[in-house]
């Protein structure tokens, strides 16, 4: 299999070892291929779909963010499964999950941790905060003060926290999944642009389809669906897949197409703030992850176009501040349509 956009496969046979390292799933290989990425993420997606009914697109984008070492912003109405999605990801990959309920009185030290004096040892001991986990669920992040929100910046950007002059590394893989309710604005602190720019993707869960909601009532009405969810892989394996994603090839025409798309947001008269250079990097990394999830070792224009909305819509500012988020997505879609697709020849 080959493509103009890719360097071609090396005719390597898919590995016969079941990928994973827990519950008898076989040893963890030192390296992984895009076939491994596609196979394992399909297993993880199937496991999550036992909990989240009828939301394959949202699940796939969440896994793209995980493999691209990014962070996810879930912005939607209450009760549509935002927190459940984050917890299901953690359970399916046997990773540690911690939930931070953001409230106005939440302190930065509740997130990062604090040094406490030990009377017996006569020295200070560090007590880790809620940020020390593989997947951190920041529930209703816009209800915390800007000072508390800013405590996440270093962790999200550098995967470490600094407390009292000492730097502590975070567990890997590490992903922040923040939720917020865009309907209720009373008692909230809108996320500043610097904070929103740290999130690789923003998605909406939306209401389930009628058939999916009926299935949910039948299967989940009497018990918590997370109780029966079993891990299909582990955190060490996910780290191996992340390294494989970094090797996905991006041809020069695809990079030019991506930059032209970013530039179009900066020149669009409906936007007063276009996408930043950080957005270019995030879109590139997300496209690599999505391509690997499809079993390809190269990125094509469709990968970039598919992820443009989730990666860019929350980073740009429309001319009219009252513009609906869906309208911003439509502006991004118009930018995608305006940029010529690279010639496959």
Long-range contacts (C-beta under 8 A, 24 or more apart in sequence): 3-296, 3-298, 3-300, 4-251, 4-344, 4-345, 5-251, 5-253, 5-254, 5-298, 5-299, 5-300, 5-301, 5-342, 5-344, 6-249, 6-251, 6-296, 6-297, 6-298, 7-249, 7-297, 7-298, 9-297, 14-39, 19-233, 19-237, 20-232, 20-233, 20-234, 20-237, 21-233, 21-234, 21-236, 21-237, 22-94, 22-231, 22-233, 22-234, 23-230, 23-231, 25-232, 25-233, 28-234, 28-236, 28-237, 28-240, 29-240, 30-240, 31-240, 31-243, 31-244, 32-240, 32-241, 32-243, 32-244, 33-244, 33-297, 34-244, 34-248, 34-291, 34-292, 34-295, 34-296, 34-297, 35-295, 36-240, 36-241, 36-244, 37-67, 37-241, 37-244, 37-245, 37-292, 37-293, 37-295, 38-292, 38-293, 38-294, 38-295, 40-232, 40-233, 40-237, 40-241, 41-67, 41-241, 41-293, 43-232, 43-233, 44-89, 44-92, 44-93, 44-232, 44-233, 46-232, 47-88, 47-92, 47-229, 47-230, 47-231, 47-232, 48-85, 48-88, 48-89, 48-92, 50-225, 50-228, 50-229, 51-84, 51-85, 51-88, 51-220, 51-225, 51-226, 51-229, 52-81, 52-84, 52-85, 52-88, 53-208, 53-212, 53-213, 53-215, 53-216, 54-208, 54-209, 54-211, 54-212, 54-213, 54-215, 55-81, 55-85, 55-205, 55-206, 55-208, 55-212, 58-85, 58-203, 58-204, 58-205, 58-206, 59-85, 60-290, 60-293, 61-201, 61-203, 61-307, 61-310, 62-86, 62-89, 62-177, 62-203, 63-89, 63-289, 63-293, 64-201, 64-286, 64-289, 64-290, 64-293, 64-307, 65-175, 65-200, 65-201, 65-286, 65-289, 66-173, 66-175, 66-238, 67-238, 67-241, 67-242, 67-245, 67-289, 67-292, 67-293, 68-200, 68-242, 68-245, 68-282, 68-285, 68-286, 68-288, 68-289, 69-173, 69-174, 69-175, 69-242, 69-285, 70-175, 70-199, 70-200, 70-201, 70-282, 70-285, 70-286, 71-156, 71-175, 71-176, 71-177, 71-178, 71-198, 71-199, 71-200, 72-175, 72-176, 72-177, 72-178, 72-199, 72-200, 72-201, 72-202, 72-203, 73-178, 73-179, 73-180, 73-196, 73-199, 73-201, 73-202, 73-203, 73-314, 74-177, 74-178, 74-179, 74-180, 74-202, 74-203, 74-204, 74-205, 75-179, 75-180, 75-181, 75-182, 75-202, 75-203, 75-204, 75-314, 75-325, 76-179, 76-181, 76-182, 76-204, 76-205, 76-206, 77-181, 77-182, 77-183, 78-181, 80-205, 80-206, 80-207, 80-208, 81-205, 82-179, 82-205, 83-137, 83-139, 83-179, 84-225, 84-226, 85-177, 85-205, 86-135, 86-137, 86-177, 86-179, 87-137, 87-226, 88-226, 88-229, 89-135, 89-177, 90-134, 90-135, 91-226, 91-229, 91-231, 92-229, 92-231, 92-232, 92-233, 93-134, 93-231, 93-232, 93-233, 93-234, 93-235, 93-237, 93-238, 94-231, 94-233, 94-234, 94-235, 95-133, 95-134, 95-135, 95-173, 95-234, 95-235, 95-238, 96-133, 96-134, 96-135, 96-171, 96-235, 97-133, 97-134, 97-135, 97-136, 97-137, 98-130, 98-131, 98-132, 98-133, 98-135, 98-136, 98-137, 99-130, 99-136, 99-137, 99-139, 100-130, 100-131, 100-136, 100-137, 100-138, 100-139, 101-139, 101-140, 102-138, 102-139, 102-140, 102-141, 102-142, 102-143, 102-144, 102-148, 102-149, 103-140, 103-143, 103-144, 104-143, 104-144, 104-145, 104-187, 106-144, 106-145, 106-148, 107-148, 108-147, 108-148, 108-150, 108-151, 109-163, 110-148, 111-148, 111-151, 111-152, 111-155, 112-151, 112-155, 112-161, 112-162, 112-163, 113-161, 113-163, 113-168, 114-163, 115-163, 115-164, 124-164, 126-163, 126-166, 126-168, 128-168, 129-161, 131-155, 131-161, 131-170, 132-168, 132-170, 132-171, 133-171, 134-171, 134-172, 134-173, 134-174, 134-175, 134-235, 135-174, 135-175, 135-177, 136-174, 136-175, 136-176, 136-177, 137-177, 137-178, 137-179, 138-176, 138-177, 138-178, 138-179, 139-179, 140-179, 140-180, 140-181, 141-178, 141-179, 141-180, 141-191, 142-180, 142-181, 142-188, 142-189, 142-190, 142-191, 143-187, 143-188, 143-189, 144-189, 145-189, 146-189, 146-192, 149-189, 149-191, 149-192, 149-195, 150-195, 152-176, 152-195, 152-198, 153-194, 153-195, 153-198, 156-198, 156-199, 157-198, 171-235, 172-235, 172-239, 173-235, 173-238, 173-239, 173-242, 182-325, 193-273, 193-315, 193-317, 196-314, 196-315, 197-276, 197-278, 197-279, 197-315, 199-314, 200-282, 200-285, 200-286, 200-311, 201-286, 201-307, 201-310, 201-311, 202-310, 202-313, 202-314, 203-310, 204-325, 241-292, 244-292, 245-285, 245-288, 245-289, 245-292, 246-288, 247-297, 248-288, 248-289, 248-291, 248-292, 248-296, 248-297, 248-298, 248-299, 249-297, 249-298, 249-299, 250-284, 250-287, 250-288, 250-298, 250-299, 251-298, 251-299, 253-342, 253-343, 254-287, 254-299, 254-300, 254-301, 254-304, 254-342, 255-284, 256-342, 257-301, 257-304, 257-339, 257-340, 257-341, 257-342, 258-283, 258-284, 258-287, 258-304, 260-339, 260-340, 261-304, 261-308, 261-335, 261-336, 261-339, 262-312, 264-335, 264-338, 264-339, 265-312, 265-316, 265-332, 265-335, 268-331, 268-334, 268-335, 269-319, 270-318, 270-319, 270-331, 271-316, 271-317, 271-318, 271-319, 271-331, 272-317, 272-318, 272-319, 273-316, 273-317, 274-316, 275-312, 275-315, 275-316, 276-315, 279-311, 279-312, 279-315, 282-311, 283-307, 283-308, 283-311, 283-312, 286-310, 286-311, 301-341, 301-342, 305-336, 308-332, 308-333, 308-335, 308-336, 309-333
